[in-house]
Amino acid sequence: MQTLTRRIALTVATAAVLPLALTACSSNDSDSGKSDSSDKASSSAPTSEGDTAGSGNSVAATDEPFGPACASVPKNGAGSFDGMAKDPVATAASHNPALSTLVTAVKKAGLVDTLNNAQNVTVFAPTNDAFAKLPKATLDKVLNDKAQLTKILTYHVVGQKLSPNDLENGSFATLEKSELTTSGSQESYTVNDTAKVVCGNVRTANANVYIIDSVLMSRWSA
């Protein structure tokens, strides 16, 4: 009788413990699944901040104007970078105070319409200070000799749009029908090993402009 009573008690105890054990196992399995899922989601999530920053820096480096003289370009209006991008190149240059001597020369040579109507060109644009480097007698002579002035100015124009990368080590035909050379990297470029680009990658409606610190006229005698 005592043996039967003990067996009944053991059976009841086992029946009571078994649901608790099953519940505990189920809970552990569920937590483990959530943890695995969370880990997978975490490992596959993109690092968007880093990716965006890298892409943004790359785009900015190739698309924005660069160089020390860019700081003097007006921030707003027709002479700003945004304003110049809306006008053809001769008109755009006329809105930039640092290019007033070049604009005068272009008008004297009768090249305003030629430059404004050209498609997909690159202009290496000497600043006022670049023209001021020339002896006054030489500058006056050139400005009053339309044929020579036309040759000099068209030598500053290449018949294709050049990006900064194109300038690293290039030789390009000009509208004057001869060659000019460029060299450099990143934001430091020279033309014909003499003129430095002081504000590069300036966009106009029909041209890319590289503002330079010297007039490219070594081919012509003073």
Contacts in CASP RR format, 6 or more apart in sequence:
PFRMAT RR
TARGET T0000
AUTHOR 0000-0000-0000
METHOD contacts of the structure
MODEL  1
MQTLTRRIALTVATAAVLPLALTACSSNDSDSGKSDSSDKASSSAPTSEG
DTAGSGNSVAATDEPFGPACASVPKNGAGSFDGMAKDPVATAASHNPALS
TLVTAVKKAGLVDTLNNAQNVTVFAPTNDAFAKLPKATLDKVLNDKAQLT
KILTYHVVGQKLSPNDLENGSFATLEKSELTTSGSQESYTVNDTAKVVCG
NVRTANANVYIIDSVLMSRWSA
62 163 0 8 1.000
62 164 0 8 1.000
62 165 0 8 1.000
63 201 0 8 1.000
64 201 0 8 1.000
65 73 0 8 1.000
65 81 0 8 1.000
65 199 0 8 1.000
65 200 0 8 1.000
65 201 0 8 1.000
65 202 0 8 1.000
65 203 0 8 1.000
66 164 0 8 1.000
66 187 0 8 1.000
66 199 0 8 1.000
66 200 0 8 1.000
66 201 0 8 1.000
67 187 0 8 1.000
67 197 0 8 1.000
67 198 0 8 1.000
67 199 0 8 1.000
67 200 0 8 1.000
68 198 0 8 1.000
68 199 0 8 1.000
69 98 0 8 1.000
69 127 0 8 1.000
69 198 0 8 1.000
69 199 0 8 1.000
69 211 0 8 1.000
69 213 0 8 1.000
70 199 0 8 1.000
70 200 0 8 1.000
70 202 0 8 1.000
72 98 0 8 1.000
73 79 0 8 1.000
73 80 0 8 1.000
73 81 0 8 1.000
73 96 0 8 1.000
73 98 0 8 1.000
73 199 0 8 1.000
73 202 0 8 1.000
74 80 0 8 1.000
74 96 0 8 1.000
74 97 0 8 1.000
77 83 0 8 1.000
77 95 0 8 1.000
78 84 0 8 1.000
78 86 0 8 1.000
78 87 0 8 1.000
78 92 0 8 1.000
78 95 0 8 1.000
79 92 0 8 1.000
79 95 0 8 1.000
79 96 0 8 1.000
81 202 0 8 1.000
81 203 0 8 1.000
83 92 0 8 1.000
83 95 0 8 1.000
84 92 0 8 1.000
84 93 0 8 1.000
84 95 0 8 1.000
84 96 0 8 1.000
84 202 0 8 1.000
84 203 0 8 1.000
84 204 0 8 1.000
84 209 0 8 1.000
85 92 0 8 1.000
85 203 0 8 1.000
85 204 0 8 1.000
85 205 0 8 1.000
86 92 0 8 1.000
86 205 0 8 1.000
87 95 0 8 1.000
87 204 0 8 1.000
87 205 0 8 1.000
88 115 0 8 1.000
88 116 0 8 1.000
88 117 0 8 1.000
88 204 0 8 1.000
88 205 0 8 1.000
88 206 0 8 1.000
88 207 0 8 1.000
89 115 0 8 1.000
89 116 0 8 1.000
89 118 0 8 1.000
89 121 0 8 1.000
89 123 0 8 1.000
89 204 0 8 1.000
89 205 0 8 1.000
89 206 0 8 1.000
89 207 0 8 1.000
89 209 0 8 1.000
90 103 0 8 1.000
90 106 0 8 1.000
90 111 0 8 1.000
90 112 0 8 1.000
90 113 0 8 1.000
90 115 0 8 1.000
90 116 0 8 1.000
91 112 0 8 1.000
91 116 0 8 1.000
92 204 0 8 1.000
92 205 0 8 1.000
92 209 0 8 1.000
93 99 0 8 1.000
93 102 0 8 1.000
93 103 0 8 1.000
93 106 0 8 1.000
93 123 0 8 1.000
93 125 0 8 1.000
93 204 0 8 1.000
93 209 0 8 1.000
94 103 0 8 1.000
98 127 0 8 1.000
98 128 0 8 1.000
98 129 0 8 1.000
98 211 0 8 1.000
99 125 0 8 1.000
99 127 0 8 1.000
99 128 0 8 1.000
99 211 0 8 1.000
100 128 0 8 1.000
101 126 0 8 1.000
101 127 0 8 1.000
101 128 0 8 1.000
101 131 0 8 1.000
101 132 0 8 1.000
102 125 0 8 1.000
102 126 0 8 1.000
102 127 0 8 1.000
102 128 0 8 1.000
102 131 0 8 1.000
104 143 0 8 1.000
105 131 0 8 1.000
105 142 0 8 1.000
105 143 0 8 1.000
105 149 0 8 1.000
105 153 0 8 1.000
106 112 0 8 1.000
106 115 0 8 1.000
106 153 0 8 1.000
108 143 0 8 1.000
108 144 0 8 1.000
108 146 0 8 1.000
108 149 0 8 1.000
109 146 0 8 1.000
109 149 0 8 1.000
109 150 0 8 1.000
109 153 0 8 1.000
110 146 0 8 1.000
110 150 0 8 1.000
111 150 0 8 1.000
111 153 0 8 1.000
111 154 0 8 1.000
115 121 0 8 1.000
115 123 0 8 1.000
115 157 0 8 1.000
115 207 0 8 1.000
116 206 0 8 1.000
117 206 0 8 1.000
118 157 0 8 1.000
118 159 0 8 1.000
118 206 0 8 1.000
118 207 0 8 1.000
119 206 0 8 1.000
120 159 0 8 1.000
120 160 0 8 1.000
120 161 0 8 1.000
120 206 0 8 1.000
120 207 0 8 1.000
121 157 0 8 1.000
121 158 0 8 1.000
121 159 0 8 1.000
121 160 0 8 1.000
121 161 0 8 1.000
121 175 0 8 1.000
121 206 0 8 1.000
121 207 0 8 1.000
121 208 0 8 1.000
122 157 0 8 1.000
122 158 0 8 1.000
122 159 0 8 1.000
122 160 0 8 1.000
122 161 0 8 1.000
122 162 0 8 1.000
122 172 0 8 1.000
122 207 0 8 1.000
122 208 0 8 1.000
122 209 0 8 1.000
122 210 0 8 1.000
123 156 0 8 1.000
123 157 0 8 1.000
123 158 0 8 1.000
123 207 0 8 1.000
123 208 0 8 1.000
123 209 0 8 1.000
123 210 0 8 1.000
124 156 0 8 1.000
124 157 0 8 1.000
124 158 0 8 1.000
124 180 0 8 1.000
124 191 0 8 1.000
124 195 0 8 1.000
124 209 0 8 1.000
124 210 0 8 1.000
124 212 0 8 1.000
124 216 0 8 1.000
125 156 0 8 1.000
125 209 0 8 1.000
125 210 0 8 1.000
125 211 0 8 1.000
125 212 0 8 1.000
126 156 0 8 1.000
126 195 0 8 1.000
126 211 0 8 1.000
126 212 0 8 1.000
126 213 0 8 1.000
126 214 0 8 1.000
126 215 0 8 1.000
126 216 0 8 1.000
127 198 0 8 1.000
127 211 0 8 1.000
127 212 0 8 1.000
127 213 0 8 1.000
129 213 0 8 1.000
130 195 0 8 1.000
130 212 0 8 1.000
130 213 0 8 1.000
130 214 0 8 1.000
130 215 0 8 1.000
131 139 0 8 1.000
131 215 0 8 1.000
133 214 0 8 1.000
133 215 0 8 1.000
134 142 0 8 1.000
134 215 0 8 1.000
134 217 0 8 1.000
135 222 0 8 1.000
138 222 0 8 1.000
141 222 0 8 1.000
142 148 0 8 1.000
142 149 0 8 1.000
142 152 0 8 1.000
142 217 0 8 1.000
143 149 0 8 1.000
148 220 0 8 1.000
151 176 0 8 1.000
151 220 0 8 1.000
152 176 0 8 1.000
152 215 0 8 1.000
152 216 0 8 1.000
152 217 0 8 1.000
152 220 0 8 1.000
154 174 0 8 1.000
154 175 0 8 1.000
154 176 0 8 1.000
155 174 0 8 1.000
155 175 0 8 1.000
155 176 0 8 1.000
155 178 0 8 1.000
155 180 0 8 1.000
155 216 0 8 1.000
155 217 0 8 1.000
155 219 0 8 1.000
156 174 0 8 1.000
156 216 0 8 1.000
157 174 0 8 1.000
157 175 0 8 1.000
157 176 0 8 1.000
158 172 0 8 1.000
158 173 0 8 1.000
158 174 0 8 1.000
158 175 0 8 1.000
158 180 0 8 1.000
159 172 0 8 1.000
159 173 0 8 1.000
159 174 0 8 1.000
159 175 0 8 1.000
160 172 0 8 1.000
161 207 0 8 1.000
161 208 0 8 1.000
162 172 0 8 1.000
162 182 0 8 1.000
162 208 0 8 1.000
162 210 0 8 1.000
163 201 0 8 1.000
163 208 0 8 1.000
164 187 0 8 1.000
164 189 0 8 1.000
164 200 0 8 1.000
164 201 0 8 1.000
166 182 0 8 1.000
167 182 0 8 1.000
167 183 0 8 1.000
167 184 0 8 1.000
167 189 0 8 1.000
167 197 0 8 1.000
167 210 0 8 1.000
168 182 0 8 1.000
168 183 0 8 1.000
168 184 0 8 1.000
168 185 0 8 1.000
168 189 0 8 1.000
169 182 0 8 1.000
169 183 0 8 1.000
169 184 0 8 1.000
170 181 0 8 1.000
170 182 0 8 1.000
170 183 0 8 1.000
171 179 0 8 1.000
171 180 0 8 1.000
171 181 0 8 1.000
171 182 0 8 1.000
172 179 0 8 1.000
172 180 0 8 1.000
172 181 0 8 1.000
172 182 0 8 1.000
173 179 0 8 1.000
174 180 0 8 1.000
178 219 0 8 1.000
180 191 0 8 1.000
180 192 0 8 1.000
180 216 0 8 1.000
181 191 0 8 1.000
181 192 0 8 1.000
181 193 0 8 1.000
182 189 0 8 1.000
182 190 0 8 1.000
182 191 0 8 1.000
183 189 0 8 1.000
183 190 0 8 1.000
183 193 0 8 1.000
184 190 0 8 1.000
188 196 0 8 1.000
188 197 0 8 1.000
189 196 0 8 1.000
189 197 0 8 1.000
189 200 0 8 1.000
189 210 0 8 1.000
190 196 0 8 1.000
190 197 0 8 1.000
191 197 0 8 1.000
191 210 0 8 1.000
191 212 0 8 1.000
191 216 0 8 1.000
192 216 0 8 1.000
192 218 0 8 1.000
194 214 0 8 1.000
194 216 0 8 1.000
194 218 0 8 1.000
195 212 0 8 1.000
195 213 0 8 1.000
195 214 0 8 1.000
195 215 0 8 1.000
195 216 0 8 1.000
196 212 0 8 1.000
196 213 0 8 1.000
196 214 0 8 1.000
197 210 0 8 1.000
197 211 0 8 1.000
197 212 0 8 1.000
198 211 0 8 1.000
198 212 0 8 1.000
198 213 0 8 1.000
199 210 0 8 1.000
199 211 0 8 1.000
200 209 0 8 1.000
200 210 0 8 1.000
200 211 0 8 1.000
201 208 0 8 1.000
201 210 0 8 1.000
202 208 0 8 1.000
202 209 0 8 1.000
202 210 0 8 1.000
202 211 0 8 1.000
203 209 0 8 1.000
END
